Amino acid sequence: MIFKPSIVARMWDTWLYYHGGKHYLFYLSNSLADVRWDGMSVAVSDDGVHFDDHGPIIHKADDAVWLGTGMVWRAGEKFMLNFSEERAGIQEIFFAESDDLLHWTRLPDEEYICRADSRWYHDDPTFTRPRWDCIWALPREEGDGYIGFLTAVARHGPAGLCGTAGCVVSDDGRHFRAAPPVIEPGVWGDRVEVGAVEKFGDRYYMLLGVGSAPLGARQRSRLPAGEGGMFVLNSESQAGPYVLDTGQAPFLSSSPILYTYFARFYRCGDELLLNHHTVPRSGHAGPEDIYFSPLKSVQRDEAGLLSLHWWTGNEALKGREMPVDLKGSQLYALQEDACTLEAGQAQLSAVSGGLAILPAKCDTARGVILEAEVMVHASDAAISGAGLFVEGETVNEGTLLFAESDGRVGVGRYDGYAFRPQDGKPYSFTPDEPARWRLLLRDAHLELYIDDEHIQCFTMDHKPGGRLGFAVEAGSATVSNVRAWEMSL
């Protein structure tokens, strides 16, 4: 939503390194739109919001089919980078080094190559797709050297349920060798992917990417159509084993398709942040742009569960403030005598439901941020609620983000008559108490925060028409303190 490549054609997985007061954004890239991932690129920012693209730093070898994602760490006086390459269905990991994070030299393959060990990891592409991809390297908590975690498929376990987190160790942070996996097989499908591992408080947390769940591994989904996203595992020990706490909700989950993917932890000074990218409706190979998304703050509660929140650095996204005219809002499917529109406040009421649409159009290609206090009043209706509306290219039709009295925020299409949720997240509002809503919108991508807690990332199935508004269903709501900004991109 905030950055897309200007030198290469497209981007995919992202990871960051903070050094010298600058944010270095690395990303998997396609040199041409119609080729598979064949390189890595870097962009740099002073504030974590506005990035300058520096372009490619690594390109795959000529005999490799494609290049896989990586991570950056410090080993001695050098910065290190790993990446995978696939040949004949087998991935192997290679390395590069840098003095300045901008210019990278590939290290000799014969000396530095890291391969899966067939004692622990699957290496036969005729059975299932082997994986050996993306080392997330950390200094060892106990003893010298480094430990790393990566995407792998266990050699032993139930067919289809051998997805695991591989492990590697190193004495110098430059030469890595395989070690036993840190997730027991039989729990996750073969196609899970390890995103990152970091310590927070007294525990280590692992991000495990799940695009879709196979038969036998669907029990973790909270939604009938399945649930993809980044599941958060944890361990008391750096070396594992890593398991899922039943109370831990996945990060950036969505259903029935992915709207974001492959989140990574980002250690930025004393803060633990999270980064990820958008996913268009057509997926990674479609014609739509893929964006780097705004960074998110990772927070931990007393039970050791993690959640995502608004990162204060994103205030730099707010550019020119736009005037907001609540009094001039257009009512749709609402009775005028049941609603009050004033300069600083709107009181909306309906037996059925409808919209109050702000009159000014926004430049959604540039990006817009809308903030408002939304207070849903108590109602006796079976389902009631209120929320935000993003109009599409057809008047009074678009996307609703709706806080419902059944304990969810639903998001999906509104056709001027019916609301058809396409996704949703748990959220319970307190009647007659205001909540601060924040909407980020650029092109078809949006993010929703309520009281600074991240609720939803979503890719709409239509283009925005430029108008925003508010919605109410089977009850009443008060909207106040509305402000809007152009994104400063």
N, C-alpha and C positions, 0 to 999 in steps of 0.2 A: 504493500500500500504506500510505502514511503520511498522506495528505491527500486529501480529496475535498471538493467545494464544499458549502457550507451555505446559500448565498444563491441561486445559480443552479442549474439542474437537473443539468448535466453538464459535464465538461471534456474537453479533448483535448490539443493540443500545448502544451508548457510551455517557458518560458525564464526565466532569473533574472538579477538585477542586484544586486551587493553594494555597499552604501553605508552609511556611518556605523555599521558593525558589525552591520547588519541584512541579512537575505536577503529580497529582494523577488521573490516567485514570481508571474510573469504566466502566464496560461493562456487559451487559446481556449475559449469557453464557449457553451453553449446556454441561452437564457433559459427554454425549455420543453423537455421531453424529446422531443417529437415534431417539433421544428423543426431545421433545419440550423444550423450554427454562425452565430451572429448577433451575437457580441460578444466582448469581452476583459474579464477580471477580474484581480484582484490579491489575494495573501495575503502576510503578513509574518511573519518568524520571527527570533528572537534567536539560535537555535542551528542552523538548517538542518534541523531535525527536526519541531519543533512550530510549526505555522503558524496564524495567525489570519486568517480570511477577511474581506476588506474589500469584496468584491463587484465589480460591473461598473464599468469605467472608460471603455469605448468601446462603442457600438452601431452596427451597420451603418446606412447610409443607407436610406431607405424604398424606393428604387427598385433597390437591390442585391439579388441573389438570395441571396448568402451572403458571409460575411466570412472572410478567410484569415489565417493566423498571422503573427507579427511578431518584433521584436527591439527592445531598448532600448539606447541609447548616449548618451554625453554630447557635446554640441556647444556650446561656449562656456559660458554660464551656465545653459543649459536641458538637461533630459533630453528625448530624442527617442524616438518610437515610430513604427514603420511597420506597416501592415496592408494587405491587398489586399481588393478588392471585385469581384465578378463581375457583369457585365451582358451579356446576349446571348452568353454563351459566352466573353467576353473578360475577363481580369483586368487591373486597373490598381491601382497602389499609391498610398496616401495616407498622411498623416502627422499626428501629434499631438505636443504639447509639454507639459512639466510642470515645476514648480519643486520638487516634493516626492515624485515617483514614485507618489503616491496619487490626485491630481486632475489630469485630463488635458483639454486643449482641442484639438479638431480644427482643423487649419490649413486655410485656404481652398483648396478643391480646385483651382481654376483656376491658382493660383500654384504649388502644390506637387506636383501630380500627376506620377507617374513612369510612363511607358508604354514598352512594348517597341518596339524599332526594327526595322522589317520588313526592313532590310538584313541583319540577323543572326538574327532570331527569327521563328518561325512565328506568324502572326496570323489564320489562316483556320480557324474552328471546323468547317467542313464536311469537312476532311481528317483532322485529329486534334485532340485537345483542347489548345489553346494554354495555356501556363502563364506567369505572371509574378507570382511570389509570394514574399514574405518576404525582404526585404533583410537580410543579416547585415553590418553596417557596422563598419569598422575605420579608424583613422587610417592614412593612407598611410605605408608604410615609407620611400618615397623621395619627397620633396617634400611640399608642403602639401596639405591637403584630406583627403578620405576615399575609400575604395574599398568597394564592397559586392558580395556574391555572393548569388545567388537562384535559385530553381527556374525553369527555362525550357525551351523546346523549340526546337532550332536550325532555322533556315529551310532549310538545305541539309544533305543527308546521306541515307543509306539509309532507306527507308520503315520506320517502326517503331523505328529505332535513332537517333533524334535527341534523346534526352535529354541535357541539358547543364547546366552551371552558368553561368547568366547573370552578367553583370558590369555594375555601374553605378559612376559616379564623381561626386564632389561637391567643390565648392570650399569649402563652408561647413558640410557635415554636415547641411544642411536641404533643399537642392535637388539632386536626383539626376538624372542623364541616362544613357542606355544606352551601353554600350561592348561590344566583341566578347566572345563567350563564352570561358571558360577551360578547357573540356573539349572535346576534339575529338569531333564526332559520329561515329556508326558503332560505338560501343562499348557504350553503355547504352540501355535501353529508354526510350520517350517519357515514362514515368511516374515516373522517379526524382525525388527531392526533395532540395534542398540544406538541410542542417540547420545547419551552423556552420563557421567557419574560425577557427583560432587558431594562433599560433606556439608551438612547443615545441622548445627547443634551437635548432638552426640551420635548421629546416625549418617550413614551414606545412602544417597538416593540415586536410583538409576532410571533414566527415561527409556522406555521400550516402545518403539513405534509399531502400531498394529493398523495396517490398512484395511484388512478384513479378517474375519475369524472363520476357520474351517469347521466342519462338523466335528463335534467333540470338544470344541474350545469356545463355544458361544455363550457359556454360562456367565461370563463377566459383563456382557452387554446389558445396559439398563433400558434399551430400546428394542422394540420388536423387529425392526429392520436391520439390526446389528449396530455396532458402534465402533468407529475407528478413531484413532487419536494416539496420544502418547500416554501410556500407562506408567504409573510411578511406583517402582518397586523400592524396597529399602533393605538395609542390612546393618547389624551392629558392627560388623567387621568390614574393612575395605575390601578384603578378598572374598566376601560373600559367605554363605549363599544369599542371593537376593530374592525376596518374595514380595507378593502383593498384599498390603494391608486391606482387609475387606472394607474399611471405612474410607479409603483413599479414592477420591474421584479421579478419573483420567484428566489430563490436560488437553484442552483444545479438541475435545471429542466432537464428532458429528455423525449424522445418519441421514440418509442411507449412503451418502458419498462423503469423501473428504473435502473440506473447504480450506484447510491448512494442512501442512505436514512438516514432519521431521524437526521437531523442536529440539533445541540443545540448551544446556545451561551455559550461562555467560558470567564468569567471575569478573566483576568490574569493580576494582578496589575492594571496599568492604561490603559491597552489595552483591547479591546473587540475583541475576536477571535471567530471562528466558528469551530466546530468539527463534523465529520460524519464518516460513514464507507462505504466500497465498497459493491456493490451487484453483484454477479456473474450472468451470463446469465441464469443459472438454478434456480436463486432465493435463498431464505434463506435456503431451504431444500436440495439444490443440493450438489454434491460432491466437488465442487471447494472451495478453501479457501476464507474466508471473512477477509478483512484487515481493520484496523483503517487507515484513510487517513491523509495526511499532514494537519496541522492546517492552517486556512486561516484568514487573517486580514479583519475585517469588517470596512468599511468606509462610511461616510455620506456626501452627497453633500448639497449645499445651499438650495435645495428644500426639504430636509429631506428624500431623498431616499437613501437606503442602497445598497452597492455593495461589492463584495468580491475581495480580492487582495492577492498577494504573501506576506506571513509573513516572515519577515527577519530572524526569528529564523530558518527557513527551510534551510538557508545556511549551517547549520550543516549537512544536508543530503549529501553534496558534499564530496565524498571521494577522491580516487586517480583520478587525471586528466588523461584522455586518449588522445593519439595523434589523431588529425583529419587531414586527407589527402584529401583536396578538389581536388587537382590536379589529384589524382588517382581514382576519382569517376567514376563509370560505368554509361554510358548513356544508357537509354532505351527509344525507340520511339522518340528520339531527334536527330537532325542532328548535327554531329560534327562540321561542318563548320558554324553552327549558334550559337554555344556555345563556351565559353572560360573558361577553367579550369586552375586556378592558385593556388599557395600554400595557399593564404589567401583569395581568392575571386573566386566565380563562377558566370558567366553570362550565364543564360539559356534563350533560345528563342524557340518558336514553333508556327506553324500555328494551329496545333491540340493540342497536349500535350504529356508529358512524364516525365521521372524521371532521377535524378542524384543520384545514390546510393553510399554512403560512403563505402569504401572497408573493413574496420575493422568490425568484429562482436563484439557485446556487450553481456555481461552476463545479460540477461533480467530477470533471476530468482533472481539475487541479486538486480537488479534495476539500471537504468541509467538516467542521466539528460543531456539533449542536449539544448544548447542555441545558437542562431544565429540571426543576423540581416538580415531580409528579406525585400527587397524593390521591390514592384511590380510597373512596369512602366506603363504609360498610354497606353491604347489600344483602338482601334475602334471596337473590337469584341463585339458581343452581351453579351457574358459572358466570362470573363477572370479571371485569378487569379494565386495564387501560395501558396505553403504551405509545409507541412512535410509529409513524408512517413514512415510507419512502415511495413517492409516486414514480411510476414508470412512464413510458412514452404515451400511454393512454390515460386521459384524465380520470382521476378518482380510482385508479387501479394501480397496484404495485405490491410492496412488501410491508407486512406488519411485524412489529416486535412487540409482543403483547404479554404483560404480566397478568396471569390468570389466577383466579381464586382457588384453583385446584393445586396450587403449589408449583407452577412452572412458568417459565418465560417461553412462549412459543414464537417461532419465526417462520414465515412462509408467505405464500401468495394470498392477496386479497383482490378479488375480481370485481369489486363494487357491490357485491352481494354476499358472498361467502368467504370465510377465512379458511384456508387449507394449510395447516402447519406442515412444514417440511423438516423441521428440527425443533429441539427445545432443550432447556436446561432446568434443573431444580432451582426454584427461587420462591420464597414465601414473603409476600409483603405484609406489613402491619397496617390494617385499615386506619384511615384518618391520620396517618403520619407521613410526612413528605420523604421522598427518596430522591437522591440526585442522580439523574440519568445522564449518560454521556454517550453520544453516537459519533463514530468516525466513519466517514463514507468517502470512497474514491472509486470511480468507475462502478463495477458491479460488486465490489468488496466492502464489507462493513464490519465494524466491531462495536459491541455494546458493553458498557460498564454501568453498574448501579452501585452507588455509594463507594466508588473506586474499586469494587470487586469486578474482575473480568467475568462476564456472563457468556458471551457468544461471539465467535467469528463466523461469518456467513458469506457465501458467494451467491448473489441473487441470480435468478434465471431470466432476468430482463435488464435492459439498460435503464439507469435512472433518468427521469425527465427533468430533474432539477428542483422540484418542490418537495418540502418536508412538512410534516404535520403531526397531529396527535390523534389518538383513537380512544374510544370508550365503548364498553359493552355492558349492557344490562345493569346499569348503575350510574354512578357519577364520579367525577374526578376533578381535581383542581390542578391546573398547570400554572406555574409561576417562575419568576427569576430565569427567564429564557434568554440565552445568549448564543451567538453563533460566530464562527470565524472561518475565513478561508485558511486552508493549510498553507504554510509558509514554504512550500516546496517549489 
